[in-house]
Structures are given as structure tokens and as C-alpha cells.
């Protein structure tokens, strides 16, 4: 899962979130892995949930969005489509490049 946090406005914060599931092991061939599903959502955090979300890590699901709406869901998608899907979905190209750099060992100079 990856979530793009946006600067809070008044008492809410709108975020874009991609979530996926794939049955793969470390070392599996990237070009052969199929995601069981990938979905894109808008998460809205209100009031105290804003601070809690900003202080938490996405890998620890201890803060739930106040509201969530799913925009799309696709099933049985090759995982090698993930970089393109995420680049189209997120607003921040810096976030995208640093995430790709971290996850897939691709180096961009400003993420090192």
C-alpha cells in the first residue's frame, strides 16, 4: 500500500491511496507476478485522525480514514504495470520516484 498525503485544509486531509495484493515470494520473476487485485481510493482524515495519520506509518494500520471511497479496482493485473498505474494515479512525481527507487532499487538522484 502507498498513500499520498496532502497538506490538511481546515479540519480535513484528502489522500490518494493504492492498495494491492499479490501472491509472490521474494525472488519471483517480476514479469510473471500477477496482482490478485489493485485498487485506488480517496481517503479523508478528519480532525484528530489527521495528526494521528501524519504521525503513523502506512505499514501499521492503526489509523483508519474517517471516510474512504474507492475509485477503481482491477483484478489479475501484471505487477510490472504497477509503476505506470501509480505514476498516472498520484499527483506527486517526487513521491512516485522515491517510492519506485525504494521498492524496486531504481536510483533517482534526489531520492538517495
N, C-alpha and C positions, 0 to 999 in steps of 0.2 A: 504494500500500500504506500502511496505517496500523496501528500496533501500540500497544496499551495496555500499558505496563509496570507491573507490580505490585511492591510492596516485596518484596525477597527474604525467603524464610523458610528458615532453616537454610542448606543448600547448594544451594537451587534457587529459581528465579523463574518463575512462571507468567504468561504474557501472552496476550492476545487479539489476533488479527490478522485484518484484512480485506485481501484482495488482489483486484484486478480488472484486467480488460483490455478496452480499447475501442479501436476504430479510429476515431479522431476527430482533427480538427485544431483548433487554436485558432481561435475564431470560429464553429465549427459551432453550429447551433441546439441548445441544451440539451435541448429537448423532443423532438428527433429522434434523439439519440445512443442507440445500443443497446450495452450492455456485452456483449462476447463471452462473458464469464463473470465471476462474483463468487464468491469462496469465503471461508469463515470457518474459522479454525483456532485451536487452542491450541498455543502454542509454549512449551516448557520449556527453560530455560537452566540448566545445572548448573556448579558450581564456577567455574573461570576464565572460562567463557563468560558468566557474569553480569556481571562487571566489563567485559569486552570489549563486550558488548551495550549496557551503560549508557553507555559512552564513545563509541559509534559512532552514526552517523546511518542511519536505515532506508533512505535512498536509496542508500547504499553497502553492497551485500550482502556485506560482508567477515566477518560473524559469522553462522554458521548456528545455529539452535536445536539443542540436544542431542537433543530429541525433539519431534516435531510430529504432531498428529492433526487431521485435517480434520473439521469438524462438519457443513458443508454446502457444496454447490456448486449454483449456479443459472446457467443459460445464457440468453442473449438477453433480458436484463432491461433495461428502460429506465433510463438513467443517472439520470434525475430521481427514481428510487426510492432512490438511494444515501443521501441524508440520513436517510430513515426507517429503512432497513436498519441503518445504522450506529448510529442512536440506540437501536434495540432491542438491538443486539449488545453495545455497550460499557457498562461499569459507570459510568464517569466522565462525567457530563454536562458538567463543565468542559472535559475533553479534547474531547468532541464539539463543544461550542460554539466553542472556539478553533480546532479543525480546520475546521469549516464556515466560520467567519469568515475564516480564512486562504485556504482553497481557493476559496470562492465569493463573496468580497467582501461578506459579510453581517456587520454590526457588532454585537457584544455588548460592553457597556461594560467588562467585566472582562478582555477579550482585547486591548484596544487598547494 
